[in-house]
Amino acid sequence: MWLSAAFLPLAAHAQLGNGEYRLGPGDVVRISVYNNPDLTTEAQVTQQGRITFPLIGEIQIGGLEKGQAEQIIARRLGEGGFVVKPQVNVLVLGFKSQQISVLGQVNRPGKYPIEQASTLADLLAIAGGISQTGGDVITHITKSADGKAAKRDIDINDALKNGQMEKNFAVSNGDIIFVPRAPLFYIYGEVQRPGAYRLEKEMTVMQALSVGGGLNVRGTERGIRINRNVDNGKVQTIESAMTDLVKENDVIHVKESLF
């Protein structure tokens, strides 16, 4: 791929629900009241999820969606007799409470804010996509309800190609997306371009040779050998046929022709 208004406990992270952003600590908001410009206020949500607003003082908005925050401020203004039928607008100026880390082989690794419901593919796109050195199988790490880390690996390229949208799930605050380096194989001997190359799925020895530019004038297809790491940590030398599959970290040796 080069692809409930109830207050949440303070110890819990604000989460996305029904596609709406939930306000949290560090977010910066601008609050305005129709026909009352003197009440326009910019504030940063505290670690306790609160802001201070003129006339009504401290108010809890942490864990609320924007519309829910507007309703609670309007209700407080109306119940206090400060504004008749207030129309409140909350604009989020800075999204800081909900962030996801995208690490590894992407073009722009870093921490990114979630401004709305976002999926795995959305965050990869924001990070500039998977780089040429990145693998197709990515790792997603999140915290489960009991606070423990849960890890899963997803072949995002295969999932999107086959329309498996359940694998392109929504991500949450504090998640980590890690793109590892793509698996490699090595080729040396009598080929045009010896070196290390990206291993594609179901790649055969013949395809691997073509990636290396093919045989040079001294090379022969006979007696091609693969040095392969086996389970016990030793290296096994295999006489290879052109149709054999190449595995990660295989070292392919092309001999010189005797004739």
PyMOL commands that set and color helices and strands:
alter all, ss='L'
color gray80, all
select helices_A, chain A and resi 37-39+66-79+120-126+156-161+165-167+205-211
alter helices_A, ss='H'
color red, helices_A
select strands_A, chain A and resi 28-33+41-44+50-53+57-60+88-94+99-104+110-113+137-143+149-155+176-179+184-189+195-198+225-229+235-239+251-254
alter strands_A, ss='S'
color yellow, strands_A
deselect
rebuild
show_as cartoon
